[in-house]
Amino acid sequence: MPNQESTEHRDVDFYRRESRHQTGKLAGLIGDWRRRKGFKTGWLNVPEKLMLIVTELAEAMEAYRKLPTWVLSELQSHAEPRLNEEADAIITNFQEELADVFIRLLDLSDALGFDLHAAACEKMAINEGRPHKHGKER
């Protein structure tokens, strides 16, 4: 039985209020790191930067594909799964690759002057107005 909160419609202010992460500050720190290290990100190399994000996603997929079926079942069905060192290492690698995606997204948004946090809040408000599963069968 779904809880009441899960079916409640939320507006953009809900997401702004409920945010516990300071993505704008982190984007700025990543931008500072980029400049200190001599990397260039801007409108002229957006295609390159987007493909680097795709590359990081592909690396995350490669890590995920290394997880045996029993590990996936354990992760899916247990709040505190019992895993071996090899599975823990693969999961850590998967998490690191997702972090690389996040870092590259924040770097790009900082370089282009986008407030990705505000854009995500606005987008979630739009998503709230969409029908359940948005036409998907699964």
OpenMM code with the backbone's topology and positions (N, CA, C; nanometers):
from openmm import Vec3, app, unit

residues = "MET PRO ASN GLN GLU SER THR GLU HIS ARG ASP VAL ASP PHE TYR ARG ARG GLU SER ARG HIS GLN THR GLY LYS LEU ALA GLY LEU ILE GLY ASP TRP ARG ARG ARG LYS GLY PHE LYS THR GLY TRP LEU ASN VAL PRO GLU LYS LEU MET LEU ILE VAL THR GLU LEU ALA GLU ALA MET GLU ALA TYR ARG LYS LEU PRO THR TRP VAL LEU SER GLU LEU GLN SER HIS ALA GLU PRO ARG LEU ASN GLU GLU ALA ASP ALA ILE ILE THR ASN PHE GLN GLU GLU LEU ALA ASP VAL PHE ILE ARG LEU LEU ASP LEU SER ASP ALA LEU GLY PHE ASP LEU HIS ALA ALA ALA CYS GLU LYS MET ALA ILE ASN GLU GLY ARG PRO HIS LYS HIS GLY LYS GLU ARG".split()
positions = [
    Vec3(0.0840, -0.1180, 0.0000),
    Vec3(0.0000, 0.0000, 0.0000),
    Vec3(0.0888, 0.1248, 0.0000),
    Vec3(0.0769, 0.2135, -0.1004),
    Vec3(0.1617, 0.3322, -0.1043),
    Vec3(0.1250, 0.4281, 0.0078),
    Vec3(0.2272, 0.4964, 0.0592),
    Vec3(0.1973, 0.5925, 0.1651),
    Vec3(0.1373, 0.7191, 0.1055),
    Vec3(0.0720, 0.7976, 0.1868),
    Vec3(0.0024, 0.9177, 0.1423),
    Vec3(0.0980, 1.0147, 0.0744),
    Vec3(0.2172, 1.0299, 0.1305),
    Vec3(0.3115, 1.1264, 0.0770),
    Vec3(0.3537, 1.0934, -0.0662),
    Vec3(0.3625, 0.9647, -0.1005),
    Vec3(0.4103, 0.9274, -0.2324),
    Vec3(0.3136, 0.9671, -0.3435),
    Vec3(0.1862, 0.9870, -0.3127),
    Vec3(0.0889, 1.0247, -0.4144),
    Vec3(0.0586, 1.1741, -0.4124),
    Vec3(0.1171, 1.2461, -0.3212),
    Vec3(0.0928, 1.3895, -0.3072),
    Vec3(0.1607, 1.4674, -0.4196),
    Vec3(0.0900, 1.5654, -0.4751),
    Vec3(0.1473, 1.6510, -0.5794),
    Vec3(0.2326, 1.7582, -0.5130),
    Vec3(0.3504, 1.7801, -0.5666),
    Vec3(0.4417, 1.8799, -0.5103),
    Vec3(0.4743, 1.9843, -0.6152),
    Vec3(0.4945, 2.1073, -0.5710),
    Vec3(0.5311, 2.2132, -0.6646),
    Vec3(0.6802, 2.2424, -0.6534),
    Vec3(0.7277, 2.3340, -0.7355),
    Vec3(0.8704, 2.3642, -0.7404),
    Vec3(0.9220, 2.4125, -0.6057),
    Vec3(0.8423, 2.4846, -0.5302),
    Vec3(0.8866, 2.5329, -0.3995),
    Vec3(0.9163, 2.4179, -0.3042),
    Vec3(0.8418, 2.3080, -0.3169),
    Vec3(0.8696, 2.1907, -0.2334),
    Vec3(1.0131, 2.1441, -0.2554),
    Vec3(1.0526, 2.1338, -0.3815),
    Vec3(1.1872, 2.0849, -0.4119),
    Vec3(1.2936, 2.1839, -0.3666),
    Vec3(1.2675, 2.3110, -0.3791),
    Vec3(1.3627, 2.4112, -0.3311),
    Vec3(1.3769, 2.4048, -0.1796),
    Vec3(1.2640, 2.3911, -0.1092),
    Vec3(1.2673, 2.3845, 0.0378),
    Vec3(1.3334, 2.2572, 0.0869),
    Vec3(1.3038, 2.1472, 0.0198),
    Vec3(1.3491, 2.0178, 0.0676),
    Vec3(1.4926, 1.9842, 0.0293),
    Vec3(1.5539, 2.0638, -0.0537),
    Vec3(1.6891, 2.0336, -0.0982),
    Vec3(1.7856, 2.0377, 0.0194),
    Vec3(1.8606, 1.9321, 0.0318),
    Vec3(1.9622, 1.9261, 0.1378),
    Vec3(2.1025, 1.9376, 0.0786),
    Vec3(2.1094, 1.9517, -0.0507),
    Vec3(2.2382, 1.9567, -0.1178),
    Vec3(2.2606, 2.0947, -0.1769),
    Vec3(2.3805, 2.1390, -0.1710),
    Vec3(2.4147, 2.2700, -0.2243),
    Vec3(2.4842, 2.2527, -0.3578),
    Vec3(2.4066, 2.2176, -0.4587),
    Vec3(2.4660, 2.1875, -0.5884),
    Vec3(2.5334, 2.3089, -0.6501),
    Vec3(2.4773, 2.4277, -0.6280),
    Vec3(2.5403, 2.5483, -0.6834),
    Vec3(2.6782, 2.5714, -0.6255),
    Vec3(2.6913, 2.5519, -0.4953),
    Vec3(2.8216, 2.5689, -0.4302),
    Vec3(2.9206, 2.4636, -0.4808),
    Vec3(2.8739, 2.3401, -0.4922),
    Vec3(2.9608, 2.2337, -0.5421),
    Vec3(3.0021, 2.2610, -0.6865),
    Vec3(2.9085, 2.3080, -0.7695),
    Vec3(2.9420, 2.3413, -0.9086),
    Vec3(3.0505, 2.4479, -0.9126),
    Vec3(3.0406, 2.5467, -0.8249),
    Vec3(3.1428, 2.6516, -0.8186),
    Vec3(3.2784, 2.5964, -0.7778),
    Vec3(3.2793, 2.5067, -0.6811),
    Vec3(3.4056, 2.4447, -0.6376),
    Vec3(3.4670, 2.3618, -0.7501),
    Vec3(3.3822, 2.2900, -0.8227),
    Vec3(3.4310, 2.2112, -0.9360),
    Vec3(3.4845, 2.3044, -1.0445),
    Vec3(3.4154, 2.4157, -1.0679),
    Vec3(3.4627, 2.5142, -1.1649),
    Vec3(3.5973, 2.5728, -1.1247),
    Vec3(3.6133, 2.6017, -0.9953),
    Vec3(3.7422, 2.6515, -0.9451),
    Vec3(3.8519, 2.5482, -0.9692),
    Vec3(3.8220, 2.4210, -0.9400),
    Vec3(3.9183, 2.3135, -0.9628),
    Vec3(3.9567, 2.3078, -1.1106),
    Vec3(3.8551, 2.3158, -1.1998),
    Vec3(3.8801, 2.3113, -1.3438),
    Vec3(3.9767, 2.4214, -1.3856),
    Vec3(3.9528, 2.5429, -1.3384),
    Vec3(4.0387, 2.6554, -1.3755),
    Vec3(4.1808, 2.6376, -1.3194),
    Vec3(4.1928, 2.5911, -1.1955),
    Vec3(4.3250, 2.5699, -1.1353),
    Vec3(4.4050, 2.4650, -1.2116),
    Vec3(4.3357, 2.3631, -1.2627),
    Vec3(4.4030, 2.2536, -1.3332),
    Vec3(4.4239, 2.2834, -1.4807),
    Vec3(4.3718, 2.3966, -1.5270),
    Vec3(4.3945, 2.4372, -1.6653),
    Vec3(4.3001, 2.3769, -1.7678),
    Vec3(4.1922, 2.3146, -1.7225),
    Vec3(4.0941, 2.2600, -1.8164),
    Vec3(4.0057, 2.3724, -1.8683),
    Vec3(3.9574, 2.3570, -1.9890),
    Vec3(3.8701, 2.4563, -2.0517),
    Vec3(3.7337, 2.3942, -2.0773),
    Vec3(3.6310, 2.4623, -2.0335),
    Vec3(3.4938, 2.4207, -2.0606),
    Vec3(3.4167, 2.5449, -2.0984),
    Vec3(3.3431, 2.5385, -2.2087),
    Vec3(3.2636, 2.6516, -2.2535),
    Vec3(3.1759, 2.6115, -2.3705),
    Vec3(3.1075, 2.7090, -2.4271),
    Vec3(3.0134, 2.6826, -2.5357),
    Vec3(3.0796, 2.6170, -2.6561),
    Vec3(3.2061, 2.6471, -2.6810),
    Vec3(3.2707, 2.5931, -2.8010),
    Vec3(3.3065, 2.4455, -2.7901),
    Vec3(3.3165, 2.3926, -2.6676),
    Vec3(3.3486, 2.2503, -2.6561),
    Vec3(3.2384, 2.1708, -2.5845),
    Vec3(3.1159, 2.2192, -2.5922),
    Vec3(3.0024, 2.1466, -2.5343),
    Vec3(2.9920, 2.0047, -2.5904),
    Vec3(3.0027, 1.9839, -2.7221),
    Vec3(2.9932, 1.8449, -2.7714),
    Vec3(3.0962, 1.7521, -2.7071),
    Vec3(3.2196, 1.7996, -2.6938),
    Vec3(3.3247, 1.7191, -2.6299),
    Vec3(3.2875, 1.6880, -2.4847),
    Vec3(3.2408, 1.7877, -2.4133),
    Vec3(3.2072, 1.7686, -2.2715),
    Vec3(3.0876, 1.6754, -2.2549),
    Vec3(2.9896, 1.6858, -2.3448),
    Vec3(2.8752, 1.5941, -2.3384),
    Vec3(2.9189, 1.4507, -2.3652),
    Vec3(3.0094, 1.4318, -2.4590),
    Vec3(3.0569, 1.2971, -2.4886),
    Vec3(3.1420, 1.2408, -2.3738),
    Vec3(3.2109, 1.3287, -2.3015),
    Vec3(3.2831, 1.2813, -2.1826),
    Vec3(3.1843, 1.2332, -2.0762),
    Vec3(3.0690, 1.2988, -2.0664),
    Vec3(2.9640, 1.2528, -1.9741),
    Vec3(2.9129, 1.1163, -2.0191),
    Vec3(2.8912, 1.1003, -2.1482),
    Vec3(2.8472, 0.9714, -2.2025),
    Vec3(2.9519, 0.8643, -2.1722),
    Vec3(3.0797, 0.8987, -2.1856),
    Vec3(3.1876, 0.8051, -2.1558),
    Vec3(3.1817, 0.7604, -2.0098),
    Vec3(3.1586, 0.8546, -1.9199),
    Vec3(3.1484, 0.8185, -1.7777),
    Vec3(3.0276, 0.7285, -1.7529),
    Vec3(2.9169, 0.7546, -1.8216),
    Vec3(2.7995, 0.6666, -1.8096),
    Vec3(2.8315, 0.5272, -1.8610),
    Vec3(2.9065, 0.5191, -1.9706),
    Vec3(2.9458, 0.3889, -2.0247),
    Vec3(3.0349, 0.3153, -1.9253),
    Vec3(3.1231, 0.3871, -1.8588),
    Vec3(3.2088, 0.3247, -1.7579),
    Vec3(3.1251, 0.2756, -1.6393),
    Vec3(3.0224, 0.3503, -1.6027),
    Vec3(2.9321, 0.3052, -1.4961),
    Vec3(2.8603, 0.1774, -1.5398),
    Vec3(2.8179, 0.1729, -1.6645),
    Vec3(2.7508, 0.0538, -1.7161),
    Vec3(2.8439, -0.0660, -1.7151),
    Vec3(2.9694, -0.0448, -1.7514),
    Vec3(3.0671, -0.1542, -1.7483),
    Vec3(3.0840, -0.2076, -1.6062),
    Vec3(3.0893, -0.1187, -1.5092),
    Vec3(3.0992, -0.1628, -1.3696),
    Vec3(2.9747, -0.2420, -1.3306),
    Vec3(2.8593, -0.1911, -1.3661),
    Vec3(2.7331, -0.2589, -1.3330),
    Vec3(2.7285, -0.3991, -1.3942),
    Vec3(2.7733, -0.4104, -1.5175),
    Vec3(2.7697, -0.5400, -1.5867),
    Vec3(2.8579, -0.6444, -1.5196),
    Vec3(2.9537, -0.6019, -1.4394),
    Vec3(3.0416, -0.6952, -1.3690),
    Vec3(2.9752, -0.7550, -1.2454),
    Vec3(2.8607, -0.6988, -1.2048),
    Vec3(2.7938, -0.7492, -1.0848),
    Vec3(2.7224, -0.8810, -1.1158),
    Vec3(2.7550, -0.9861, -1.0419),
    Vec3(2.6862, -1.1138, -1.0629),
    Vec3(2.5372, -1.1020, -1.0274),
    Vec3(2.4578, -1.1897, -1.0848),
    Vec3(2.3133, -1.1880, -1.0611),
    Vec3(2.2803, -1.2015, -0.9133),
    Vec3(2.3531, -1.2851, -0.8404),
    Vec3(2.3224, -1.3029, -0.6986),
    Vec3(2.3426, -1.1729, -0.6219),
    Vec3(2.4402, -1.0901, -0.6640),
    Vec3(2.4652, -0.9619, -0.5983),
    Vec3(2.3491, -0.8660, -0.6260),
    Vec3(2.3050, -0.8618, -0.7502),
    Vec3(2.1921, -0.7756, -0.7849),
    Vec3(2.0676, -0.8155, -0.7060),
    Vec3(2.0425, -0.9455, -0.6936),
    Vec3(1.9277, -0.9934, -0.6154),
    Vec3(1.9415, -0.9536, -0.4690),
    Vec3(2.0607, -0.9678, -0.4164),
    Vec3(2.0867, -0.9316, -0.2766),
    Vec3(2.0655, -0.7819, -0.2553),
    Vec3(2.1147, -0.7006, -0.3467),
    Vec3(2.0985, -0.5554, -0.3358),
    Vec3(1.9522, -0.5148, -0.3470),
    Vec3(1.8805, -0.5813, -0.4349),
    Vec3(1.7400, -0.5470, -0.4587),
    Vec3(1.6511, -0.5855, -0.3409),
    Vec3(1.6827, -0.6937, -0.2739),
    Vec3(1.5892, -0.7477, -0.1752),
    Vec3(1.6274, -0.7268, -0.0296),
    Vec3(1.7418, -0.6677, -0.0018),
    Vec3(1.7839, -0.6519, 0.1376),
    Vec3(1.8289, -0.5085, 0.1663),
    Vec3(1.7818, -0.4566, 0.2782),
    Vec3(1.8237, -0.3220, 0.3202),
    Vec3(1.9727, -0.3201, 0.3532),
    Vec3(2.0214, -0.4297, 0.4103),
    Vec3(2.1634, -0.4421, 0.4441),
    Vec3(2.2169, -0.5698, 0.3788),
    Vec3(2.2468, -0.5605, 0.2490),
    Vec3(2.2903, -0.6809, 0.1783),
    Vec3(2.4240, -0.7336, 0.2283),
    Vec3(2.4388, -0.8655, 0.2225),
    Vec3(2.5649, -0.9300, 0.2594),
    Vec3(2.6420, -0.9584, 0.1312),
    Vec3(2.7527, -0.8868, 0.1147),
    Vec3(2.8307, -0.8978, -0.0084),
    Vec3(2.9744, -0.9329, 0.0239),
    Vec3(3.0449, -0.9835, -0.0760),
    Vec3(3.1866, -1.0116, -0.0568),
    Vec3(3.2694, -0.8903, -0.0994),
    Vec3(3.4006, -0.8973, -0.0781),
    Vec3(3.4896, -0.7843, -0.1093),
    Vec3(3.4876, -0.7484, -0.2569),
    Vec3(3.4812, -0.8498, -0.3418),
    Vec3(3.4796, -0.8237, -0.4863),
    Vec3(3.3544, -0.7437, -0.5254),
    Vec3(3.2396, -0.7836, -0.4734),
    Vec3(3.1150, -0.7115, -0.5037),
    Vec3(3.1204, -0.5697, -0.4483),
    Vec3(3.1724, -0.5551, -0.3277),
    Vec3(3.1866, -0.4208, -0.2692),
    Vec3(3.2742, -0.3319, -0.3574),
    Vec3(3.3826, -0.3883, -0.4101),
    Vec3(3.4732, -0.3105, -0.4951),
    Vec3(3.4044, -0.2687, -0.6252),
    Vec3(3.3258, -0.3578, -0.6820),
    Vec3(3.2536, -0.3249, -0.8052),
    Vec3(3.1503, -0.2155, -0.7787),
    Vec3(3.0789, -0.2269, -0.6686),
    Vec3(2.9783, -0.1267, -0.6342),
    Vec3(3.0451, 0.0087, -0.6084),
    Vec3(3.1599, 0.0071, -0.5428),
    Vec3(3.2349, 0.1312, -0.5200),
    Vec3(3.2758, 0.1931, -0.6529),
    Vec3(3.3231, 0.1096, -0.7465),
    Vec3(3.3599, 0.1593, -0.8789),
    Vec3(3.2390, 0.2177, -0.9512),
    Vec3(3.1245, 0.1506, -0.9427),
    Vec3(3.0011, 0.1991, -1.0043),
    Vec3(2.9646, 0.3371, -0.9469),
    Vec3(2.9716, 0.3490, -0.8162),
    Vec3(2.9417, 0.4771, -0.7507),
    Vec3(3.0388, 0.5863, -0.7939),
    Vec3(3.1667, 0.5531, -0.8051),
    Vec3(3.2667, 0.6511, -0.8489),
    Vec3(3.2395, 0.6987, -0.9910),
    Vec3(3.1976, 0.6086, -1.0779),
    Vec3(3.1659, 0.6477, -1.2158),
    Vec3(3.0440, 0.7392, -1.2198),
    Vec3(2.9432, 0.7109, -1.1377),
    Vec3(2.8278, 0.8008, -1.1298),
    Vec3(2.8698, 0.9370, -1.0744),
    Vec3(2.9627, 0.9371, -0.9801),
    Vec3(3.0151, 1.0638, -0.9276),
    Vec3(3.0864, 1.1412, -1.0380),
    Vec3(3.1599, 1.0707, -1.1244),
    Vec3(3.2256, 1.1376, -1.2374),
    Vec3(3.1227, 1.2038, -1.3286),
    Vec3(3.0109, 1.1355, -1.3538),
    Vec3(2.9033, 1.1940, -1.4348),
    Vec3(2.8533, 1.3224, -1.3685),
    Vec3(2.8272, 1.3155, -1.2393),
    Vec3(2.7765, 1.4296, -1.1637),
    Vec3(2.8756, 1.5460, -1.1673),
    Vec3(3.0030, 1.5156, -1.1481),
    Vec3(3.1071, 1.6182, -1.1511),
    Vec3(3.1120, 1.6849, -1.2885),
    Vec3(3.1089, 1.6048, -1.3936),
    Vec3(3.1146, 1.6615, -1.5288),
    Vec3(2.9904, 1.7448, -1.5605),
    Vec3(2.8730, 1.7006, -1.5146),
    Vec3(2.7511, 1.7801, -1.5343),
    Vec3(2.7598, 1.9138, -1.4612),
    Vec3(2.8055, 1.9104, -1.3374),
    Vec3(2.8172, 2.0344, -1.2609),
    Vec3(2.9240, 2.1257, -1.3191),
    Vec3(3.0323, 2.0682, -1.3681),
    Vec3(3.1360, 2.1485, -1.4319),
    Vec3(3.0800, 2.2197, -1.5549),
    Vec3(3.0097, 2.1451, -1.6367),
    Vec3(2.9521, 2.2042, -1.7574),
    Vec3(2.8505, 2.3127, -1.7223),
    Vec3(2.7644, 2.2846, -1.6257),
    Vec3(2.6632, 2.3849, -1.5882),
    Vec3(2.7293, 2.5096, -1.5302),
    Vec3(2.8348, 2.4941, -1.4523),
    Vec3(2.9068, 2.6099, -1.3975),
    Vec3(2.9687, 2.6919, -1.5099),
    Vec3(3.0344, 2.6239, -1.6041),
    Vec3(3.1026, 2.6936, -1.7134),
    Vec3(3.0038, 2.7701, -1.8018),
    Vec3(2.8827, 2.7168, -1.8181),
    Vec3(2.7839, 2.7814, -1.9044),
    Vec3(2.6969, 2.8808, -1.8283),
    Vec3(2.7183, 2.8899, -1.6964),
    Vec3(2.6417, 2.9838, -1.6150),
    Vec3(2.5012, 2.9365, -1.5827),
    Vec3(2.4794, 2.8066, -1.5881),
    Vec3(2.3479, 2.7502, -1.5576),
    Vec3(2.3377, 2.7189, -1.4088),
    Vec3(2.2200, 2.7380, -1.3535),
    Vec3(2.1897, 2.6950, -1.2175),
    Vec3(2.1170, 2.5618, -1.2299),
    Vec3(2.1936, 2.4537, -1.2280),
    Vec3(2.1370, 2.3215, -1.2497),
    Vec3(2.0397, 2.2836, -1.1393),
    Vec3(2.0664, 2.3298, -1.0179),
    Vec3(1.9752, 2.3021, -0.9068),
    Vec3(1.8381, 2.3639, -0.9340),
    Vec3(1.8353, 2.4908, -0.9731),
    Vec3(1.7077, 2.5584, -1.0017),
    Vec3(1.6388, 2.4921, -1.1205),
    Vec3(1.7157, 2.4554, -1.2231),
    Vec3(1.6575, 2.3896, -1.3400),
    Vec3(1.5961, 2.2549, -1.3018),
    Vec3(1.6638, 2.1807, -1.2139),
    Vec3(1.6104, 2.0514, -1.1693),
    Vec3(1.4823, 2.0714, -1.0880),
    Vec3(1.4784, 2.1749, -1.0043),
    Vec3(1.3563, 2.2048, -0.9278),
    Vec3(1.2410, 2.2366, -1.0215),
    Vec3(1.2672, 2.3188, -1.1218),
    Vec3(1.1640, 2.3534, -1.2200),
    Vec3(1.1177, 2.2291, -1.2950),
    Vec3(1.2116, 2.1452, -1.3342),
    Vec3(1.1783, 2.0238, -1.4089),
    Vec3(1.0973, 1.9271, -1.3231),
    Vec3(1.1304, 1.9156, -1.1939),
    Vec3(1.0531, 1.8278, -1.1059),
    Vec3(0.9105, 1.8789, -1.0897),
    Vec3(0.8922, 2.0099, -1.0889),
    Vec3(0.7566, 2.0648, -1.0827),
    Vec3(0.6777, 2.0251, -1.2067),
    Vec3(0.7430, 2.0276, -1.3231),
    Vec3(0.6783, 1.9825, -1.4473),
    Vec3(0.6468, 1.8333, -1.4380),
    Vec3(0.7436, 1.7552, -1.3901),
    Vec3(0.7240, 1.6109, -1.3780),
    Vec3(0.6077, 1.5766, -1.2855),
    Vec3(0.5874, 1.6569, -1.1811),
    Vec3(0.4770, 1.6332, -1.0883),
    Vec3(0.3420, 1.6368, -1.1594),
    Vec3(0.3310, 1.7164, -1.2648),
    Vec3(0.2053, 1.7284, -1.3374),
    Vec3(0.1815, 1.6186, -1.4389),
    Vec3(0.2787, 1.5329, -1.4573),
    Vec3(0.2648, 1.4245, -1.5552),
    Vec3(0.1877, 1.3071, -1.4951),
    Vec3(0.1224, 1.2296, -1.5803),
    Vec3(0.0477, 1.1148, -1.5292),
    Vec3(0.1406, 1.0079, -1.4731),
    Vec3(0.0840, 0.9200, -1.3919),
    Vec3(0.1573, 0.8095, -1.3316),
    Vec3(0.2309, 0.7296, -1.4382),
    Vec3(0.3594, 0.7074, -1.4193),
    Vec3(0.4490, 0.6346, -1.5092),
    Vec3(0.4615, 0.6990, -1.6468),
    Vec3(0.3974, 0.8090, -1.6680),
    Vec3(0.4117, 0.8886, -1.7910),
    Vec3(0.4032, 0.8020, -1.9171),
    Vec3(0.3024, 0.7148, -1.9212),
    Vec3(0.2778, 0.6349, -2.0404),
    Vec3(0.3609, 0.5090, -2.0519),
    Vec3(0.4412, 0.4792, -1.9532),
    Vec3(0.5260, 0.3610, -1.9576),
    Vec3(0.4495, 0.2374, -1.9077),
    Vec3(0.4814, 0.1233, -1.9641),
    Vec3(0.4170, -0.0027, -1.9263),
    Vec3(0.4762, -0.0613, -1.7984),
    Vec3(0.6066, -0.0429, -1.7792),
    Vec3(0.6757, -0.1080, -1.6664),
    Vec3(0.6471, -0.0436, -1.5353),
] * unit.nanometer
topology = app.Topology()
chain = topology.addChain("A")
for resn in residues:
    res = topology.addResidue(resn, chain)
    for name in ("N", "CA", "C"):
        topology.addAtom(name, app.Element.getBySymbol(name[0]), res)
